[in-house]
């Protein structure tokens, strides 16, 4: 055979040079396979040369490792090309179908991917696929025709040298992923035209680099002592079940909504929150403060906590984005109502790709999602859609559901009072009502005046919805709360000058006040009668101070409407809530309002169970679409 098929044998320097050149070519082919114009990618790389290294580095190290393994740079390049460009094509298809890139975690979901493919009308990039296959075949053919001279060092010849080279290359690749490629500082410094839209970042800055970067982001830690079969048994526990009370549930999470305007430093001529304060005294309302996952940000994390009963801050020791870790169907408040035939919907006047909400809410079981691009006649105040517009949308969708003979479970996230609170937020020359508080700097006074204007509009939205649902014979429960406190300057400038202690505090000394926003849950006359309001509220066993972690709010709403025992998961959450109504990182609050950081006994076991159960749902539980 050797005489029939002679091989040209490369020296070690030529083999290394070939590896470098092939890695560069494979990187270019992977970039060419992406959905955006190749010329634009090249132009961006020339303006940001570091991207050349960041994209070629992982390809080169993978190629080198496989070259050592197969003892052929061309065989290694063939498999590298198939892997890298195959993933690049998968990334292209996923972006075009769902506006979401391929992440490393997708590799563990091949079964779900194969099922999902049947649900989409996919246009495969035939030209790109053919090019990848042909290049792979050509490289494999070269591997047959071109060999390599033995290592100059006798001890490294044979399998010993191959295995050492493979192990060293893959170790270098792993090290590069957790250091250079995984560096958040480097990633942020490179930037993109829209850094919040991951498909844009992948397109502009290269698939190989961004795919590797995602190995160190959006992590979910495996809890100590986790046992999959044990968690599955918890999930399958039988419950009382039964249908809940037939009331509509309208949930409104208002951007930046808080009651900091109640601070003693203010002396108002006109109360900025008249509707909230009126409802706090209404016999058909209960109120308090919800403790959300983050300070001055993290809207999507609060959505996740409320709807799933899991907790963002417990997912990983590192900071993570809860919606970004979701990649499969999950149990949620939506699913409980949806199983009873309710129309479940999510409204947000932002972009559907932001935090991947378009896909995540489908996984959470929302039957309908409506984002800004689907909303007609949008009304803006400055550059944000108004709360009043969103109230109007809720009312219209409610009427549609009633006309169709269906109950409605809706979750709306508003956006009007989003930061920054600068004087030009609502346009040049906007006349803000004056702030009546002494001792404020000009910067703090401006921020508070702008923020308070948004609070007034949020409170007006609450008042409008209460008035509207008071006039219907349909039974409606309205829940209204804030997603997080506002950002009022570096080092909590606005809060300090108001005399408010909202510094989050270090690990182990979390200040709950930094995470509190007001909530009110109100029932119109028909719903109060259907629920036997006083009895239903009393049976919730809420703490006297009304504090409640966001992750318990959805479960409490299910119990209030007669659905607390419909699933083992939410039944467990309501039982846990009665032990510790607030859990915030290492801080816990007991029913009597006292705080502690060292849970023990049954409580410690239940908190550990909560974490393990959450992990099971995020990683393993299968829920049919």
N, C-alpha and C positions, 0 to 999 in steps of 0.2 A: 504493500500500500504506500509505503514511503517513497518508492521509486515512481509510482504512478501519480502521486499527488505531492510534489515537492513543496516545501514551505519556505518562505522567506522569513528569516528570524531576526527580530529587532533586538538591538542592544538595550540595556537598562535605560540609558539616557533617552534613546529614541522612544522607548515604551512610555516613559514619563511624559515626554513631549506630546506623544499621541494622546495620552490620557487628558492632558490639559486642553488640547485642541478639540477633542471629541466632547469634553464636558462643555466647552463653550458653544459648540454646534448644537448639542442637545438642549442647552438652555435657550438658545435662540429659537429652536423649533418649538419648545414648550411655550415660549412667549407668543410665537406666531399662531399657536392653536387657540389663543384667548379670543373672546368675542369682540374686543376693541381693535381699532386699526393698528397694525404692527408699526407703521411709520410713527404714530403718536407715542408708542411705547419706547421706541428707539430714541426719539427726541427727548423724552422725559429722562431716559437713562443717561443721555449725554449731558443733560443739565444737572443730574444727580449721579455722578460716576460711582458713588458708593453702592448704588443698586446693582451695578455690574458684578461686583464682588459678592454681594449678599445673595444674589440669585445663582451665581455660578458655583459658589463655595459648597453648598450642600449637594449639588449635582456632582461636582468633582469628587468629593469624599465618598459618596455612594458608589460612583463608578470605580474609584480606586479599590474600595473594599471588595466589590464584585470581581474586579480584575484579578486581585490576589486569590479570591476563592476559586475562580475558574482557570487561573493561570493563563489568562488571555485578556489583553486590554480590549479586544474587539468583542469577545463574548460578554465581558463585563459591560461594555458600552451598549450592546444590544439590549440586555436586560434593563439597564438603567434607562435607556430611551423608552422602552416599553412601559416602565413604571412611571417615570416622570411625565412623559407626554400623555400617557393614558389617564393619569390623574388630572392633567391640565385639560384634556378634552372633557372629562367628567365635570370639572369645575366650570367649563364653558356651558355645558348643557344645564347644569344646576342654576347658574346665574340667569340664563335665558328663560328657564322655566319658572324659577321661584325667586329670582333676584337675591340669591344667597350663595356664597362661595362653598367650595368643598373644605371641610375642616378635618383634622386628624381623627376626631371622634366619629366621623362618618364611617371610618373603616370598620368599626365595631357594629355597624348597623346594616350590613349587607342584606340581611333578610328583609328588613324594613324597606331598604332602598328598592329591592326587586319588586316588592309589593306596590310601592309608591309609583314606580315607573308605569304601571298599568293605568294609573289614574290621570296621566298627562298625555297630551298630544305633543310628542317630542320630535323635533326636526334635528336629526343627527347631522353633524358636520362631516359629510362623507369625504370631502376633499382632505380635511385634516386627518381623519382616520386612515385613509389610504396612504397619505404621506408618512404617517408614523409607522404603519405596517411595512411599507417598502423600505424605509430607512432601517428599521429593525432587522429585516431580512438581509439587507445589504451588509450591515455590520456583522451579523452572524456568519455570512458567507466569507467575509474578510477574516473572521476568526478561524475558519477552516483553512484558509490559504496562507495566513500570516501567523507565525509563531513567535516565540521569544527565546533568547539565549538564556541559559541557566544563570542563576544568581552568581556573582563573582565570589560570594562567600559560601563555602561548601556546606556549612552547618545550616544555612537557610534554604538549601535546595530541597525540593520535595514538599510534602504536605506540612512539615513543620513551618517552613517559611510562609507557605500560603495561609495557614491558619493565623500565624502571628501578624502577617500583613493585613488580613481581613479584620482581625480583632482590633488592631491599632487604628485602622481607617474608620471603623464603625464607632470606636471610642472617641476618636477625634470629631466625628459627626455629631455624636451625642453631646459632647462638650460644647461644640459650636452652637447647637440648638439651645442649650440652657444658658449660654453666655451671650455671644455676639448676636445670634439670630433671635434669641428670646429677649433681648434687652428692650425694655419699655422706653427708656430714655432715647435710645437710638431710633426706635420705631417712631416715636412722637416727633423727633427732630427732623425726620425725612418729610413728614407731612404728605398731604394729598389735597386735591381740589375739594373733596368732601371727605374729611377724615372719619366722619361718623357713619358713612355708608361703606360697609366692608367690601361690597362688590366693586365699588369704585377704587378702593385702595388696592385690591387684588389686581384689578385691570391696569392701573397706572404704575404700580411699583413691583409687579411681577409675581406670578403664582408661586414659583419655588420658594422664594423668601417668605412670603406671607403665609404659605402653608406651614412652613417650619416654625414661624413665629407663633402660630396658634397652638403649638404643643404646650406652651407655658402660659396660656391665657384661658379664661373661662373654665377654671378647674373645679372639680367636685371631689373632695377628699373622701376616701373610703373610711367609714367610722370604725374605730377599734372594736373588735368582736363581732363585726357584721357577719351574719349567716343568711344566705339568700333564702333557703327553705324556711327558716324561722320567720323571716319577714313576710314571705308569701303566705304563711299560715295566719299571720296577723291580718293580712289583707282579706283573707277569705272567710274570716269569722262572721258568722251569721248575726244579723241585727234585727231589731223589731220591724224595720222597713215601714211600708205603708205610705200612702200619699199624704203630702203636707197640705196645709191650708191653701186654698186657691186664691192667692193674692198676687198681684204684680209686684215685682221687686225692681226698683230703680236705684242704682248705685252711682253716685257722682263723686269722683275724686278730683278735687279742684286744685289746680296748679298753685303752689305756694300759699295755700289758704291757711291762715293762723289767726289767733286772737291776741297777738302781741300788742295790738292797739288798745287792749284792756290794761296795759301797764300803768301803774300809778303816775308815771311821769307825764302822761297825757291829760289834758283838760279839754275835752271836746265840746264844741257848741252843738254839733250834730253827731250822734253815735254812728261810727262807720259800720257797725254790725247790728242794726236793729232787728233784723229777721232772725239771726242766730240767737240773740238774747231773748227774743220772744218765744222761740221754740224751746229754749232751755227751761221755760216755765210752763210749757204746754202739757196738759195731762196725758196727751197721746204721743209724747215724745220722751226719749231717753237720751242723755248726752254725757259727754266726758272727753277724754283725750286719748287718741290712738297713738301708740309709740311705734314710729316707722323705722325702717332699717337704717336710713342715712340722714346726715345733717346737711341741709342746703343743697340737696341733689339726690338723685336716685329714684326718680318717678317710677320707672319700670320695675324697680325692685319692690316698691310698695304694691304695685299691681300684682306681682307674682306672689307676694306674701299673703295678701288678702284672698286671692282667688284659689290658691292651692293649699294654704295652711302650712306650707313649708316656710323656712326662714332663710332669707338670703345670707345673713351673717353667719349661718351655721354650715353653709355649703363647702366652704374652703377656708383654710387658714390665711390664704391670700385674698386680696380684694377681688371680687368677681362681679359679673353682671348676670343676674339671675335669668333673665330671658334668653341670654346667649348660651346658657348651658342646656336649655330645653331643646330636644331634638326628637321627641316621641310624644305620643298621646299621653296626657296626664289627667288624673282625677282633679276636678275643680268644682267650684260652685256652679259653673255653667252646666256641667254634666249632670249634676243632681237635678236641676230644674229641667234640663233638656230631656232626661229620661221620663219625665212626666208630661212631655209634649209641649213644654213652653218654647216660645221663640226666644232664643238666646242671642244677644248681640253686643258688640263692642264698638264704641264710637270714639274717635280721636281726630281732632283737626290738625294733624301733622302728617308726615310722610309714612307710608306703610312699611318702608324698609327700615325705619329707625328702630333700633333694638330688635330687628327682625320680627316686629309685631305681626306682620301679615301672615307669617307661618306659625308663630307661636300661638296666636289666638285660635287658629284652626286646631292645633294640637290640644288646646285647652277646652275645645268643644263648643266654641262660639259658632252658631249657625250663620251669623251675618257679621261682617266687619265693614265699617264705613270710615274711610280716611279722607283727608282733605281733597284728594284728587277726584273723589266721587261725590263730594258735597256740592250742591248747587247754590248759587247766589251767596257765596261766602261773604260775611261782613267782618271787616277788620277794624281794630282800634290800634293804630300804629301798624306794626308788622305782624301782629298776632290775631287770630280769629277770636271774636268776642265770646264771652260766656253767655251773653244773651242769645247769640246765634245757636249755641249748643243747646240751650234750653228750648228754643224753638224746634230744633231737630228732634229732641227727645219727645216733645209733645206730638209732633207729626208721626214719628215712628210708633208711638204708643197708640195713636188713633188707627194706624194701619193694622197693628196687631189685633186690636179690639174688633175692627171691621172684619178681619179674617177669622174671628172666633177663637183667638189664641191668647193665652196669658203671656206676659213679657217679663223676661229677666235681662236687664240691660246694665252694662258697666260703661260709664263715660269718663274719659280722662280729658280735662280741659287744658288750655294752654295760654290763655290771655295774660295771666299774671306771672309769666315766666320772666326770669332775670334777662338782661340787666336792668336795674332800676335807675336809669339815667334820665336827665331832663328831656332828652329827645325821644324817649320811648314811644310816646304817642304823637310824635311830630313836633316840629319846631313851633314854639310859641304856645304850646298847650298850657292852659291856665289850671294849675293844680290848686285845690283848696289848701289853705295854709295848715301847717302842722302846729298844734298847740302843745308844745313841750319845751321847757327851758334847758339851757346848757348844751344844745346841739351844735356841732360844727356845721359849716355850710354843706360839706359832703354828706354827712349823716342826715341832715334835714332834707336834702334833695332826694336821697334814696328812700327815706321814709314817706315823703310826700307822694312819690311815684308809686311806691308799693301800696300805700293805703288807698290810692285811687283804684288799684286792681282789687283790693279787698272789698271796697264798696260795691264794685260790679259783681264780685263773687257772691256777696251777701244778697244783692238784688236778684241774682239767678236763683238762689235758694228761696227767696220770697216769691218769685214768679212761679216756681215749680209747686210750692206749697199752695199758692192760690189756685193754680190750674187743677191740681189733683184734688183739692177740696171741693171743686165743682163737678166732679165726676162721681157717678154711682158705682164705678168699678173700684174694687178694693185695692189700694195701692200703699206699699211701704216704701218710703224714700229714705235712703242713707246718704249722708253728705259729709265729706271730711277732706282734709288736706293731705297732699302727698309728702310734704316735708316743709320745714321752716325755710324762709327765704334767706338768700345770701345778702348780707348787709355790710359788705366791706371786709377788707382784710383784717384778720385778728378780731373778728366780731365787733367791728367799729360801732355800728348802729346799736347793737345790743348793749355794749358797754356803756354808751352814753345814755341809754335808757335805764341803766341800772339793772339789767336782766342778766342773770347767770345762765348762759346757754353754751358754755364751753363744753364740748363733748367729753373731755376728760381722757386720761390714759387708760390703757388696758387694765381692767380690774377695778377701775374707779369711774365707770361710765356715769355721766350725768343725764338722767332720763329727760330732764327738761329740754335738752338739746334736740330731742327727737319727737317731741309731743306736738301734735296738731289737734284741733278740736274736731269732734264728730257729733252728729245728731242723727238719730233714727226716729222718724216720724211716721205715723199711720193716719191716713184719712179716716173719716167716720166709718166707711164701709169696712176698711181693713181692721180698724180697732174692734169692731163688732165680730168680724170673722175670726180674729185671733184671740178674743177675750183678753184685751190688751193688758190690763193690770195683772192678771194671773200669768200671762205669757212673760211679761217683763220680770215679775217677781221670781219666776222659775229659772230665769237665766243666772241668778246668783252672781251678778256683777259686783265687783268691789265697790265700796262706798265712794271712793274717790273717782270712780268711773274710768280709771286707766285700763288700757287694754292693748296688748301687742297687735300690730296689724295682722300677723299670721293667725290670730284668733278671731278677727272681726268677721270674716266670711263664715266661719263655723258658727259663730253666735247668731248671725243672720239666718242661717239654715235652721238653727234650733228655734229661734223666734217665730219662724213661719211653719213650724211643725215638722222640720226635716232633720233634726239633730241626730236621729238614729238610722237614717237611711243607708249610710255606709259605715263600715267599721272605722275607717279613717277619721271622718268628721266626728263620730261619736267619741273616739279617743281624744281628739283635740278639745272637745268641750269638757271632757273629764279632766284633762290636763289643765285647761284654763281655770278650773275651779281650785286647783292647787296653787298655780302660779300664773296669774293673769298677765304678767309682763315678764318677758325674757328678752334681754338686750345684750348680746355678746356675753360677758361674764356676769352681768348684773341681773338679778331677779327681784320681783316684787311679790310679796305675799298678799293674801286677801285683805289683811288688815292695813295694807299700805306700807309696811316696813320693807326695806330692801336688804338683800344679802347676796353674797357671791360664792357661797360654799354649799350648794344643795347636797343633801345626803339622803340615805335610806331609800324609801320608795320613790320619792321625787327624783333623786338622781337616776334611778333605774328607768323611770318613765321618760326623763329627758333624753337619756341614751337611746331608748326605744324610738323616740320621735326622730332622732337623727338617722338611725339605721333604717327606719321605715321610709323616710324621705329618700334616702339613697337608693333603696330598692325601687321606688317609684320612678326615679329619674333614670335609672340604669337598666331595669329589667322588666318591670310590669308591662304586659301587653294589653292594650285596650283597642278593640276593633274600631276602625274609622267609621 
